């Protein structure tokens, strides 16, 4: 008989010094304040990083002036059933890509959680490479498609849900305006399309516009 904690897969990228970040934001740095091997009684470190580094959740306050901060995120947003969809857009994800996914599976319904796996996940580890300004993201039209269906949560496999060169604010604001929560930077390298259960919780950072998260998924029984 399987135990309740068996079968879970961690799809969180590790946080490490020098990891790829959004251009212009501070580099991730782990500073050692005290060290046992240096004669101190304990090891104590300080982590310097953008809240939008690695695997993280955006708060509505990231792009909406009246949006709530990450400490007010309902914990149930990231806990429950989730669908992972393989999409292969030429550039940005378009409504046609999502229509094709629905056609080969089933319609996406209000309140569902959806994570998109794109060509971003075919790289060995993009967090160790130079920032890719041509990453695959959700275009504004696809964001409207998602918002119209009133999804609970949308996730992507690179640092931003919106394209780098154009439409980034529009994608974020369209989703957040439709009360769709956003998670970014998910490690889907070894994950296939299908139905899963998910546990995903942000840190309770008062005033934070985002937070690192730990995501676990398990194939739906």
N, C-alpha and C positions, 0 to 999 in steps of 0.2 A: 504493500500500500504506500503510495507516494505521500511524502510529507508536504504540508502546505507551502513551504518555502522552496521546494524543488522546481526546476524547469525554467527559472527566471534567467533572462539574458540582460546584462548591463550594456546599454547603448549610449553611455556617457563617455565622452573623450576626457582623458586626464588633463589636469591643469599643470603646466610646467613652464619653467623660465624660457622666455624667448618664443613662446608659441605664437602662431600667426594671429594677428588681430586686425581690427578695422583700421584702415589707413588714417593716421593722425591721432589715434588714441594711444595712451601710454602702453609701453611694453610690459608684459607680465613679468614680475620680478619677485623672487622669494628671498627675503633678507633674513639672515641668522643673527639674532640678538645675543643669544648665549648658546654655548656648545659644551656638552659633557666631555668630549675628547680634548677640549681646550682648558679643562679644569673647572668649568662651571657645574653647578649642582643639577641643572636641568637644561634641556634643549628648548629654546623658545624662538619662534620665527614670526615674521611679518610678511603677509602677502599683499603686493601692490598690483592691482589689475583693474581694468574696466569691467563694469558689471555686465557688459555685452561680450565678454570673452568666452570662447569655448562653447560648451553646451549650456544654454541659458534660456530663461523665460523673460519675455518683454512684459512690462506693465503698461496699461493704457496711458499712463502719464508720460511715457517715452515720446509720444507724438500728439497727444490730446491735452490741451491746456487744463481741462477740467477732469482729466482721467485719474483714476485711483492709482496709488503707488503699489509696489509689489507686496508690501506687508499686508495689504487688504485682499490679496488674491484668495478666492475661495479654495480650500484644499481639495475639494472634489473635482475641480477643473481638470487636474491631471491624474485622476484615479478612476479606473473603469475600462470599459471596452474601447479599443482603438483600431482603426483600419489603416494598414500600411499599403500604399499604392505605388506601383512601379510606373513612372512616367518618363518619357524620353523626348523632351522638347528640343526643337532645333536651337532655340535660344532661351527665352523665357517661357514659363508654363502658360499656356493659353486655354481658354474655355474648351477648345476642341480636344485638348489632351485629357481634360477631366471628363468630357463627354465619352471619350473612347474608353476610359477606365470604367465608367458606369455601365457602358454597353457590354463589357466582357465580365462584369461582376454583378452589381445590383445598384439601384439608385442610392445616392447619398441623402440621408434624412436629417431633419432638424435635430440638433442636440448631439450629433455624432462627433467623434474625434477622428481626425484624418491626418496622417503623416505621409509626405511625399518623398519617395526615393528617386533621385535623378542620377545623371551621369557623375554628379559630384562624388557619389559614394564609390565610384570605380577607381578612385585614387587610393594609393597605399595609405597615406596619412596626410591630408592637406594641411593640417595644423603645423607640419614641419616644413612646408613649402612656402614660397612667396605668395602673398595675397593674390588671388585670381579675380581680376576685375570682370571676367566674363563667366563667372559662376552661373549656374542655372537657378533661377528664382521664380517667384510667382509674379506675373505681370498684373497691372491694374485691372485689366478685363477679367482675368481669372480670379482676382481678389473679389471682384463684384459678384462673380458666379458663386464663390464660397459664401460671401455675406448674404446673398439672396436665399441660400439654403439654411442659413442660421446655424452653422456648425458651432459646436462648443469650443473646439480647439483645432488649430492647424499647426503642423510641424514641418520643418525643412532640414536638409542635410548640408547646409552651409551657414555662414555667419549671419545672413540676413534673409528674411522672407521676401524682400523686394529686390529688384535688379539694381546693380551699382550705377549704371550710366544714366538711367532715366526711370522715373516711376517709383522710386523707392519710398518717398513720403506718401504718395498716393496709395500704394499697396498697403502700407501700414495703417494709414488713416481709414481706408475703406474697411479693412478687417476689424480694427478696433472700434470703429463707429458702429459696426454690426454686432459688437460684443463677442467677437471671436478672439480667444486667447491665442498667443503666438509662442511657440518654442522653436529655437534655432540651434544649429550646430550639432545635430543628432548623429551618432555613429551608426550608420546603416550598412556598413561595408559587408557584413555577413548576415544580413537580414533579407528575407524574401517577402514578397507580397502576400498579404493574408489578413486574417482577423486575430487580434491579440488582446490580452489584458495589459494594462499599464499602471505603474506607480511612478509619479513624477511630482516632486515637491520643490518649490523655491525656498530660499532662506527668507526669514521674516525681517527684511531690511526696511526700517521705518524711513519713508521718503525715497526709497530706491525706485529707479525707473526700470530696473531689470534685476535678475539674480541668477547666479549659477544654480544649476539643478542636477539632480541625480535621477536618471531614468532607467527603470527596469521594465522589460516586457516579457510576456509569456504567451505562447501560442494558445489561442482559445480552444478549450476542450469541447 
